[in-house]
Amino acid sequence: MKKRFNRKAVSPWISWVLLVAFAIMLSALMYEFMVGYTEDSTEDMKKVVYNTDECRLVGLNADSACMSAQVLNITLRNNNYIRISEMDFRIYNGRVPLHTNETSIAMNPDRIKQVLLDTGVSSVTYVEVIPHIEKDGFEIICADKTASVNVEASCS
């Protein structure tokens, strides 16, 4: 009598092993992606912080502002003890916001600075200036220390 080998039982076991190995490999790749994405997102969120204790050292005042054609001339004063690294200028016509200019204009402590901004419009009535400071590689936006001024129609 000749023995017959039935090999049909081996095929399902190989397919299950391959399927489980594929699932494990796919979940390991997804895990690595999600951990990396979360770490990158967290670092990006940490880089921009709003209104921390360091903001109490910021003292930005907008002394005056006037328009000359489409150029806004603003006199700013840094009254306190910390360097302002950037500023956002929010420009309004009445209550209607026209646009926001983010600039890399910096100011050292106890300084007065004349800033000229090309607004692209001639009807600016109000300006808000939001200071940014930098500490330990993080950008801190001090929205609590916003300086504002009404714009005069023409510069003398």
Order of alpha helices (4+ residues) and beta strands (2+ residues): alpha-beta-beta-beta-beta-beta-beta-beta-beta-beta
